[in-house]
Amino acid sequence: MYLVIGKTLLAACIITLVSWLSGKKNHLAGFLTALPLTSLLALAFSQAEWGNSNQSVEYAKSIFFAIPLSLLFFVPFLFATKWQLHFWTCYLSGLCLLFLGYLIHHFFLKS
């Protein structure tokens, strides 16, 4: 139970710090967000919790192939100014593209 609480608090602190920093130094916040912080934490937590190295390696491989596909979320934001898109239009379009990326990921990595 303490592991769950510790993981939750650490993740919440990191998210809170980066979101707060985005209002102060958005370039630094963007860089920190782009770091694979979630992956670093999740891989370590998974290994600590389950102790299965093979499972952790497969998990890491899945993350590796998912990263480029997850960038699909940001594509609408790249065209926001040019096409005069509002934030929520970009956000929802990005979610749709992210779902498409998940389907591609699932198709190629399914067991």
Residue pairs with C-beta under 8 A, 6 or more apart in sequence:
3 45
3 48
3 49
7 41
7 45
10 41
11 38
11 41
14 37
14 41
18 29
18 32
18 33
19 29
21 28
21 29
21 32
22 29
22 30
22 33
36 63
36 67
39 60
39 63
42 59
43 56
43 59
43 60
43 63
46 55
46 56
46 59
47 53
47 56
50 56
61 109
62 105
62 109
65 105
65 108
65 109
66 101
66 105
69 101
69 102
69 104
69 105
70 98
70 101
72 94
72 97
72 98
72 100
72 101
73 94
73 95
73 97
73 98
73 101
74 94
75 93
75 94
75 97
76 85
76 89
76 90
76 91
76 93
76 94
76 97
77 90
77 94
79 85
80 86
80 87
80 90
85 93
